[in-house]
Amino acid sequence: MHEMLSASDILASAIVAKISPTDDEITTRQAYALYGKGWIERNVEAGLLHRRRKGSAPNSPAMYSKHEILTLLQAERHVAEEAKRLIGNKVE
């Protein structure tokens, strides 16, 4: 589901987010389709991912930052790899 991300992918998404914030946004529907509803909601509830309304009206679409999602995915992968490394060292 999620492809491996490089440091250049993260840097490129940070540049896009800074230069053109609207190009960094994806809708809730897009986020669910790309990353799974469970993963998105779990990280919102944990305070690791943030929803932002596109407007001030209550029915304005909720948007997510692609950069924030990619950064969180990379952090999760790094933690998982480090945990495997540490567990592997204890088994030996």
MOPAC internal coordinates of N, CA, C and O (Angstrom, degrees):
PM7 1SCF
backbone

  N    0.0000 0     0.00 0     0.00 0    0    0    0
  C    1.4456 1     0.00 0     0.00 0    1    0    0
  C    1.5368 1   111.24 1     0.00 0    2    1    0
  O    1.2310 1   120.45 1   133.29 1    3    2    1
  N    1.3300 1   116.74 1   -46.71 1    3    2    1
  C    1.4609 1   120.46 1  -178.19 1    5    3    2
  C    1.5256 1   108.94 1  -109.06 1    6    5    3
  O    1.2310 1   120.47 1   -54.79 1    7    6    5
  N    1.3197 1   116.71 1   125.21 1    7    6    5
  C    1.4450 1   119.94 1   178.76 1    9    7    6
  C    1.5262 1   109.84 1   -80.25 1   10    9    7
  O    1.2310 1   120.98 1   -19.92 1   11   10    9
  N    1.3109 1   115.73 1   160.08 1   11   10    9
  C    1.4570 1   120.03 1   178.63 1   13   11   10
  C    1.5303 1   109.23 1   -66.79 1   14   13   11
  O    1.2310 1   121.01 1   -40.17 1   15   14   13
  N    1.2927 1   115.67 1   139.83 1   15   14   13
  C    1.4533 1   121.52 1  -179.24 1   17   15   14
  C    1.5173 1   109.68 1  -110.43 1   18   17   15
  O    1.2310 1   120.92 1   -37.83 1   19   18   17
  N    1.3080 1   115.85 1   142.17 1   19   18   17
  C    1.4550 1   120.00 1   176.72 1   21   19   18
  C    1.5259 1   108.69 1  -103.89 1   22   21   19
  O    1.2310 1   121.18 1   -10.92 1   23   22   21
  N    1.3079 1   115.36 1   169.08 1   23   22   21
  C    1.4603 1   120.13 1   177.18 1   25   23   22
  C    1.5270 1   110.03 1   -60.84 1   26   25   23
  O    1.2310 1   120.34 1   146.54 1   27   26   25
  N    1.3313 1   116.95 1   -33.46 1   27   26   25
  C    1.4679 1   119.34 1   179.90 1   29   27   26
  C    1.5333 1   110.84 1   -68.87 1   30   29   27
  O    1.2310 1   119.81 1   147.30 1   31   30   29
  N    1.3419 1   117.97 1   -32.70 1   31   30   29
  C    1.4730 1   120.53 1   175.27 1   33   31   30
  C    1.5247 1   110.84 1   -62.94 1   34   33   31
  O    1.2310 1   121.04 1   135.53 1   35   34   33
  N    1.3234 1   115.61 1   -44.47 1   35   34   33
  C    1.4661 1   120.81 1  -179.99 1   37   35   34
  C    1.5211 1   110.23 1   -65.22 1   38   37   35
  O    1.2310 1   120.49 1   136.30 1   39   38   37
  N    1.3309 1   116.67 1   -43.70 1   39   38   37
  C    1.4623 1   120.67 1   179.06 1   41   39   38
  C    1.5238 1   111.11 1   -63.08 1   42   41   39
  O    1.2310 1   120.21 1   136.70 1   43   42   41
  N    1.3172 1   117.20 1   -43.30 1   43   42   41
  C    1.4695 1   120.77 1   179.39 1   45   43   42
  C    1.5230 1   110.79 1   -62.31 1   46   45   43
  O    1.2310 1   120.18 1   139.05 1   47   46   45
  N    1.3389 1   117.25 1   -40.95 1   47   46   45
  C    1.4679 1   119.12 1   179.69 1   49   47   46
  C    1.5305 1   110.76 1   -68.21 1   50   49   47
  O    1.2310 1   120.05 1   146.71 1   51   50   49
  N    1.3220 1   117.50 1   -33.29 1   51   50   49
  C    1.4740 1   120.56 1   177.12 1   53   51   50
  C    1.5240 1   110.58 1   -66.17 1   54   53   51
  O    1.2310 1   120.54 1   140.57 1   55   54   53
  N    1.3193 1   116.58 1   -39.43 1   55   54   53
  C    1.4682 1   120.54 1   179.22 1   57   55   54
  C    1.5235 1   110.05 1   -65.63 1   58   57   55
  O    1.2310 1   120.26 1   135.11 1   59   58   57
  N    1.3243 1   117.10 1   -44.89 1   59   58   57
  C    1.4713 1   120.91 1   178.28 1   61   59   58
  C    1.5226 1   109.86 1   -60.35 1   62   61   59
  O    1.2310 1   120.45 1   134.86 1   63   62   61
  N    1.3397 1   116.74 1   -45.14 1   63   62   61
  C    1.4681 1   120.74 1  -179.22 1   65   63   62
  C    1.5232 1   111.32 1   -60.48 1   66   65   63
  O    1.2310 1   120.29 1   143.59 1   67   66   65
  N    1.3194 1   117.06 1   -36.41 1   67   66   65
  C    1.4651 1   121.25 1  -178.35 1   69   67   66
  C    1.5343 1   111.68 1   -77.30 1   70   69   67
  O    1.2310 1   120.54 1   135.36 1   71   70   69
  N    1.3171 1   116.58 1   -44.64 1   71   70   69
  C    1.4685 1   120.98 1  -175.59 1   73   71   70
  C    1.5296 1   112.09 1   -76.10 1   74   73   71
  O    1.2310 1   120.66 1   136.87 1   75   74   73
  N    1.3223 1   116.34 1   -43.13 1   75   74   73
  C    1.4667 1   120.65 1  -175.63 1   77   75   74
  C    1.5271 1   109.64 1  -138.66 1   78   77   75
  O    1.2310 1   120.36 1   -98.01 1   79   78   77
  N    1.3240 1   116.92 1    81.99 1   79   78   77
  C    1.4591 1   120.34 1  -175.95 1   81   79   78
  C    1.5336 1   114.50 1   -54.10 1   82   81   79
  O    1.2310 1   119.92 1   146.79 1   83   82   81
  N    1.3242 1   117.75 1   -33.21 1   83   82   81
  C    1.4690 1   118.60 1  -179.58 1   85   83   82
  C    1.5279 1   111.88 1   -68.64 1   86   85   83
  O    1.2310 1   119.67 1   152.38 1   87   86   85
  N    1.3293 1   118.24 1   -27.62 1   87   86   85
  C    1.4635 1   121.00 1   176.81 1   89   87   86
  C    1.5252 1   111.10 1   -73.71 1   90   89   87
  O    1.2310 1   120.35 1   162.89 1   91   90   89
  N    1.3159 1   116.94 1   -17.11 1   91   90   89
  C    1.4603 1   121.89 1   179.85 1   93   91   90
  C    1.5225 1   111.79 1   -86.23 1   94   93   91
  O    1.2310 1   119.67 1   167.56 1   95   94   93
  N    1.3234 1   118.23 1   -12.44 1   95   94   93
  C    1.4566 1   121.81 1  -173.69 1   97   95   94
  C    1.5233 1   112.88 1   -87.29 1   98   97   95
  O    1.2310 1   121.18 1   -37.62 1   99   98   97
  N    1.3461 1   115.35 1   142.38 1   99   98   97
  C    1.4567 1   120.91 1   168.90 1  101   99   98
  C    1.5288 1   107.63 1  -132.03 1  102  101   99
  O    1.2310 1   121.22 1   -27.83 1  103  102  101
  N    1.3118 1   115.27 1   152.17 1  103  102  101
  C    1.4602 1   120.24 1  -178.77 1  105  103  102
  C    1.5283 1   110.00 1   -76.84 1  106  105  103
  O    1.2310 1   121.44 1   -12.96 1  107  106  105
  N    1.3203 1   114.85 1   167.04 1  107  106  105
  C    1.4632 1   120.36 1   177.00 1  109  107  106
  C    1.5201 1   109.95 1   -58.63 1  110  109  107
  O    1.2310 1   120.25 1   135.46 1  111  110  109
  N    1.3177 1   117.13 1   -44.54 1  111  110  109
  C    1.4683 1   121.27 1   179.87 1  113  111  110
  C    1.5283 1   111.08 1   -58.75 1  114  113  111
  O    1.2310 1   120.40 1   135.33 1  115  114  113
  N    1.3387 1   116.84 1   -44.67 1  115  114  113
  C    1.4615 1   120.27 1   178.37 1  117  115  114
  C    1.5300 1   111.34 1   -64.57 1  118  117  115
  O    1.2310 1   120.66 1   137.94 1  119  118  117
  N    1.3254 1   116.34 1   -42.06 1  119  118  117
  C    1.4699 1   120.60 1   180.00 1  121  119  118
  C    1.5246 1   110.72 1   -62.20 1  122  121  119
  O    1.2310 1   120.46 1   135.84 1  123  122  121
  N    1.3348 1   116.73 1   -44.16 1  123  122  121
  C    1.4601 1   120.67 1   178.87 1  125  123  122
  C    1.5330 1   110.54 1   -62.56 1  126  125  123
  O    1.2310 1   120.57 1   137.14 1  127  126  125
  N    1.3340 1   116.51 1   -42.86 1  127  126  125
  C    1.4621 1   120.73 1  -178.52 1  129  127  126
  C    1.5295 1   111.56 1   -65.10 1  130  129  127
  O    1.2310 1   120.35 1   140.94 1  131  130  129
  N    1.3179 1   116.93 1   -39.06 1  131  130  129
  C    1.4644 1   120.53 1  -176.57 1  133  131  130
  C    1.5219 1   113.87 1   -81.87 1  134  133  131
  O    1.2310 1   120.14 1   143.04 1  135  134  133
  N    1.3220 1   117.34 1   -36.96 1  135  134  133
  C    1.4668 1   120.34 1  -170.11 1  137  135  134
  C    1.5246 1   113.96 1  -122.23 1  138  137  135
  O    1.2310 1   120.05 1   175.11 1  139  138  137
  N    1.3060 1   117.51 1    -4.89 1  139  138  137
  C    1.4615 1   121.61 1   179.00 1  141  139  138
  C    1.5197 1   111.71 1    90.40 1  142  141  139
  O    1.2310 1   121.20 1   -45.16 1  143  142  141
  N    1.3222 1   115.31 1   134.84 1  143  142  141
  C    1.4620 1   120.85 1  -178.35 1  145  143  142
  C    1.5279 1   111.22 1   -60.61 1  146  145  143
  O    1.2310 1   120.51 1   137.47 1  147  146  145
  N    1.3145 1   116.63 1   -42.53 1  147  146  145
  C    1.4606 1   120.61 1  -178.42 1  149  147  146
  C    1.5170 1   112.61 1   -60.67 1  150  149  147
  O    1.2310 1   120.56 1   135.20 1  151  150  149
  N    1.3356 1   116.53 1   -44.80 1  151  150  149
  C    1.4623 1   120.70 1  -179.14 1  153  151  150
  C    1.5261 1   110.37 1   -64.77 1  154  153  151
  O    1.2310 1   120.08 1   135.11 1  155  154  153
  N    1.3275 1   117.45 1   -44.89 1  155  154  153
  C    1.4666 1   121.32 1   179.90 1  157  155  154
  C    1.5226 1   109.99 1   -62.04 1  158  157  155
  O    1.2310 1   119.96 1   127.46 1  159  158  157
  N    1.3158 1   117.69 1   -52.54 1  159  158  157
  C    1.4703 1   121.28 1  -177.03 1  161  159  158
  C    1.5279 1   112.18 1   -62.90 1  162  161  159
  O    1.2310 1   120.38 1   139.01 1  163  162  161
  N    1.3228 1   116.88 1   -40.99 1  163  162  161
  C    1.4724 1   120.86 1   179.20 1  165  163  162
  C    1.5292 1   110.65 1   -59.60 1  166  165  163
  O    1.2310 1   120.35 1   138.38 1  167  166  165
  N    1.3295 1   116.93 1   -41.62 1  167  166  165
  C    1.4568 1   120.41 1  -178.21 1  169  167  166
  C    1.5261 1   112.65 1   -77.17 1  170  169  167
  O    1.2310 1   120.08 1   151.06 1  171  170  169
  N    1.3320 1   117.45 1   -28.94 1  171  170  169
  C    1.4692 1   120.50 1   173.49 1  173  171  170
  C    1.5240 1   108.87 1   -66.26 1  174  173  171
  O    1.2310 1   120.57 1   132.87 1  175  174  173
  N    1.3301 1   116.51 1   -47.13 1  175  174  173
  C    1.4688 1   120.88 1  -179.63 1  177  175  174
  C    1.5260 1   111.90 1   -62.60 1  178  177  175
  O    1.2310 1   120.55 1   146.32 1  179  178  177
  N    1.3294 1   116.55 1   -33.68 1  179  178  177
  C    1.4681 1   121.11 1   178.97 1  181  179  178
  C    1.5308 1   112.21 1   -78.16 1  182  181  179
  O    1.2310 1   120.47 1   172.28 1  183  182  181
  N    1.3405 1   116.70 1    -7.72 1  183  182  181
  C    1.4574 1   120.47 1  -179.36 1  185  183  182
  C    1.5212 1   113.94 1    80.38 1  186  185  183
  O    1.2310 1   120.44 1  -165.86 1  187  186  185
  N    1.3313 1   116.77 1    14.14 1  187  186  185
  C    1.4613 1   121.33 1  -178.51 1  189  187  186
  C    1.5233 1   112.66 1   -93.00 1  190  189  187
  O    1.2310 1   120.62 1   163.71 1  191  190  189
  N    1.3172 1   116.42 1   -16.29 1  191  190  189
  C    1.4595 1   122.92 1  -179.25 1  193  191  190
  C    1.5162 1   107.19 1  -133.75 1  194  193  191
  O    1.2310 1   120.79 1   -37.40 1  195  194  193
  N    1.3215 1   116.09 1   142.60 1  195  194  193
  C    1.4696 1   120.10 1  -173.37 1  197  195  194
  C    1.5190 1   111.94 1  -123.24 1  198  197  195
  O    1.2310 1   121.67 1   -48.66 1  199  198  197
  N    1.3367 1   114.41 1   131.34 1  199  198  197
  C    1.4666 1   122.31 1   173.79 1  201  199  198
  C    1.5241 1   107.57 1   -89.29 1  202  201  199
  O    1.2310 1   120.95 1   -38.85 1  203  202  201
  N    1.3217 1   115.80 1   141.15 1  203  202  201
  C    1.4635 1   120.70 1   175.32 1  205  203  202
  C    1.5168 1   108.52 1  -131.56 1  206  205  203
  O    1.2310 1   120.68 1   -45.57 1  207  206  205
  N    1.2957 1   116.31 1   134.43 1  207  206  205
  C    1.4663 1   120.69 1   176.29 1  209  207  206
  C    1.5194 1   109.03 1   -76.12 1  210  209  207
  O    1.2310 1   120.61 1   -41.05 1  211  210  209
  N    1.3205 1   116.44 1   138.95 1  211  210  209
  C    1.4612 1   121.33 1   179.65 1  213  211  210
  C    1.5258 1   111.27 1   -71.86 1  214  213  211
  O    1.2310 1   120.05 1   152.85 1  215  214  213
  N    1.3176 1   117.50 1   -27.15 1  215  214  213
  C    1.4561 1   121.71 1   178.74 1  217  215  214
  C    1.5113 1   109.92 1  -137.67 1  218  217  215
  O    1.2310 1   120.94 1     7.89 1  219  218  217
  N    1.3165 1   115.80 1  -172.11 1  219  218  217
  C    1.4625 1   119.72 1  -177.94 1  221  219  218
  C    1.5266 1   112.97 1   -92.92 1  222  221  219
  O    1.2310 1   119.93 1   168.02 1  223  222  221
  N    1.3172 1   117.74 1   -11.98 1  223  222  221
  C    1.4712 1   120.92 1  -179.68 1  225  223  222
  C    1.5262 1   110.39 1   -72.79 1  226  225  223
  O    1.2310 1   120.14 1   -31.97 1  227  226  225
  N    1.3214 1   117.34 1   148.03 1  227  226  225
  C    1.4710 1   120.46 1  -179.72 1  229  227  226
  C    1.5342 1   113.74 1   -60.72 1  230  229  227
  O    1.2310 1   120.57 1   154.30 1  231  230  229
  N    1.3318 1   116.52 1   -25.70 1  231  230  229
  C    1.4622 1   119.09 1   179.88 1  233  231  230
  C    1.5305 1   112.72 1   -97.34 1  234  233  231
  O    1.2310 1   119.96 1  -166.72 1  235  234  233
  N    1.3274 1   117.69 1    13.28 1  235  234  233
  C    1.4653 1   120.84 1   175.42 1  237  235  234
  C    1.5210 1   109.08 1   -64.71 1  238  237  235
  O    1.2310 1   120.28 1   -36.40 1  239  238  237
  N    1.3265 1   117.06 1   143.60 1  239  238  237
  C    1.4656 1   118.58 1  -178.34 1  241  239  238
  C    1.5304 1   112.06 1   -65.61 1  242  241  239
  O    1.2310 1   121.48 1   -38.58 1  243  242  241
  N    1.3282 1   114.78 1   141.42 1  243  242  241
  C    1.4706 1   120.55 1   174.86 1  245  243  242
  C    1.5189 1   107.65 1   -82.47 1  246  245  243
  O    1.2310 1   120.78 1   -46.22 1  247  246  245
  N    1.3080 1   116.12 1   133.78 1  247  246  245
  C    1.4571 1   121.94 1  -176.45 1  249  247  246
  C    1.5274 1   109.80 1  -121.38 1  250  249  247
  O    1.2310 1   121.23 1   -26.14 1  251  250  249
  N    1.3309 1   115.25 1   153.86 1  251  250  249
  C    1.4553 1   122.77 1   176.02 1  253  251  250
  C    1.5202 1   108.93 1  -124.36 1  254  253  251
  O    1.2310 1   120.63 1   -26.96 1  255  254  253
  N    1.3031 1   116.40 1   153.04 1  255  254  253
  C    1.4614 1   122.27 1   176.08 1  257  255  254
  C    1.5268 1   109.15 1   -86.72 1  258  257  255
  O    1.2310 1   120.72 1   -55.83 1  259  258  257
  N    1.3343 1   116.23 1   124.17 1  259  258  257
  C    1.4626 1   119.86 1   176.57 1  261  259  258
  C    1.5253 1   110.03 1   -61.99 1  262  261  259
  O    1.2310 1   120.45 1   141.65 1  263  262  261
  N    1.3260 1   116.74 1   -38.35 1  263  262  261
  C    1.4671 1   120.28 1   179.65 1  265  263  262
  C    1.5280 1   110.91 1   -62.71 1  266  265  263
  O    1.2310 1   120.52 1   136.75 1  267  266  265
  N    1.3168 1   116.61 1   -43.25 1  267  266  265
  C    1.4652 1   120.06 1   179.58 1  269  267  266
  C    1.5351 1   110.55 1   -62.44 1  270  269  267
  O    1.2310 1   120.37 1   139.01 1  271  270  269
  N    1.3270 1   116.89 1   -40.99 1  271  270  269
  C    1.4628 1   121.24 1   178.71 1  273  271  270
  C    1.5222 1   110.72 1   -64.77 1  274  273  271
  O    1.2310 1   120.33 1   132.19 1  275  274  273
  N    1.3278 1   116.98 1   -47.81 1  275  274  273
  C    1.4671 1   120.53 1  -178.94 1  277  275  274
  C    1.5243 1   111.58 1   -62.55 1  278  277  275
  O    1.2310 1   120.52 1   139.65 1  279  278  277
  N    1.3254 1   116.62 1   -40.35 1  279  278  277
  C    1.4561 1   120.74 1   178.70 1  281  279  278
  C    1.5319 1   110.80 1   -64.21 1  282  281  279
  O    1.2310 1   120.45 1   138.21 1  283  282  281
  N    1.3151 1   116.74 1   -41.79 1  283  282  281
  C    1.4645 1   121.08 1   178.32 1  285  283  282
  C    1.5278 1   111.07 1   -65.44 1  286  285  283
  O    1.2310 1   119.86 1   137.89 1  287  286  285
  N    1.3152 1   117.88 1   -42.11 1  287  286  285
  C    1.4648 1   121.16 1   176.78 1  289  287  286
  C    1.5243 1   110.93 1   -59.32 1  290  289  287
  O    1.2310 1   120.73 1   135.46 1  291  290  289
  N    1.3258 1   116.22 1   -44.54 1  291  290  289
  C    1.4629 1   120.48 1  -179.73 1  293  291  290
  C    1.5213 1   110.71 1   -64.24 1  294  293  291
  O    1.2310 1   120.18 1   139.05 1  295  294  293
  N    1.3261 1   117.26 1   -40.95 1  295  294  293
  C    1.4674 1   120.95 1   178.34 1  297  295  294
  C    1.5235 1   110.77 1   -63.33 1  298  297  295
  O    1.2310 1   120.06 1   137.08 1  299  298  297
  N    1.3280 1   117.48 1   -42.92 1  299  298  297
  C    1.4695 1   121.16 1   178.13 1  301  299  298
  C    1.5222 1   110.80 1   -60.85 1  302  301  299
  O    1.2310 1   120.36 1   136.66 1  303  302  301
  N    1.3090 1   116.92 1   -43.34 1  303  302  301
  C    1.4672 1   120.54 1   179.61 1  305  303  302
  C    1.5203 1   111.26 1   -63.72 1  306  305  303
  O    1.2310 1   121.13 1   138.46 1  307  306  305
  N    1.3189 1   115.44 1   -41.54 1  307  306  305
  C    1.4631 1   119.67 1  -179.87 1  309  307  306
  C    1.5269 1   110.52 1   -63.06 1  310  309  307
  O    1.2310 1   120.13 1   135.12 1  311  310  309
  N    1.3211 1   117.35 1   -44.88 1  311  310  309
  C    1.4662 1   121.69 1   178.89 1  313  311  310
  C    1.5299 1   110.22 1   -62.44 1  314  313  311
  O    1.2310 1   120.02 1   136.92 1  315  314  313
  N    1.3272 1   117.57 1   -43.08 1  315  314  313
  C    1.4659 1   121.20 1  -179.69 1  317  315  314
  C    1.5296 1   111.07 1   -63.45 1  318  317  315
  O    1.2310 1   120.48 1   136.90 1  319  318  317
  N    1.3347 1   116.68 1   -43.10 1  319  318  317
  C    1.4639 1   120.59 1   178.62 1  321  319  318
  C    1.5281 1   111.04 1   -64.10 1  322  321  319
  O    1.2310 1   120.51 1   138.44 1  323  322  321
  N    1.3158 1   116.63 1   -41.56 1  323  322  321
  C    1.4656 1   120.81 1   179.25 1  325  323  322
  C    1.5223 1   110.76 1   -65.73 1  326  325  323
  O    1.2310 1   119.99 1   139.73 1  327  326  325
  N    1.3118 1   117.63 1   -40.27 1  327  326  325
  C    1.4634 1   121.40 1   177.93 1  329  327  326
  C    1.5270 1   110.56 1   -62.93 1  330  329  327
  O    1.2310 1   120.19 1   135.85 1  331  330  329
  N    1.3237 1   117.25 1   -44.15 1  331  330  329
  C    1.4675 1   120.82 1   177.23 1  333  331  330
  C    1.5224 1   111.07 1   -60.53 1  334  333  331
  O    1.2310 1   121.05 1   138.09 1  335  334  333
  N    1.3158 1   115.59 1   -41.91 1  335  334  333
  C    1.4734 1   119.93 1  -179.94 1  337  335  334
  C    1.5237 1   109.88 1   -63.03 1  338  337  335
  O    1.2310 1   120.14 1   134.25 1  339  338  337
  N    1.3177 1   117.34 1   -45.75 1  339  338  337
  C    1.4557 1   120.79 1  -178.73 1  341  339  338
  C    1.5217 1   112.02 1   -66.67 1  342  341  339
  O    1.2310 1   120.38 1   138.22 1  343  342  341
  N    1.3232 1   116.87 1   -41.78 1  343  342  341
  C    1.4580 1   120.96 1   178.65 1  345  343  342
  C    1.5207 1   110.00 1   -65.51 1  346  345  343
  O    1.2310 1   120.77 1   139.35 1  347  346  345
  N    1.3179 1   116.13 1   -40.65 1  347  346  345
  C    1.4758 1   120.91 1   178.85 1  349  347  346
  C    1.5117 1   111.87 1   -61.73 1  350  349  347
  O    1.2310 1   119.80 1   143.21 1  351  350  349
  N    1.3372 1   117.98 1   -36.79 1  351  350  349
  C    1.4553 1   121.76 1   179.42 1  353  351  350
  C    1.5319 1   111.26 1   -69.73 1  354  353  351
  O    1.2310 1   119.32 1   148.71 1  355  354  353
  N    1.3076 1   118.90 1   -31.29 1  355  354  353
  C    1.4695 1   122.16 1  -179.33 1  357  355  354
  C    1.5193 1   111.20 1   -77.07 1  358  357  355
  O    1.2310 1   119.88 1   152.82 1  359  358  357
  N    1.3254 1   117.83 1   -27.18 1  359  358  357
  C    1.4456 1   121.57 1  -177.40 1  361  359  358
  C    1.5258 1   110.52 1   -73.15 1  362  361  359
  O    1.2310 1   120.56 1   146.13 1  363  362  361
  N    1.3020 1   116.54 1   -33.87 1  363  362  361
  C    1.4703 1   120.96 1  -175.44 1  365  363  362
  C    1.4878 1   113.34 1   -69.32 1  366  365  363
  O    1.2310 1   120.10 1   180.00 1  367  366  365

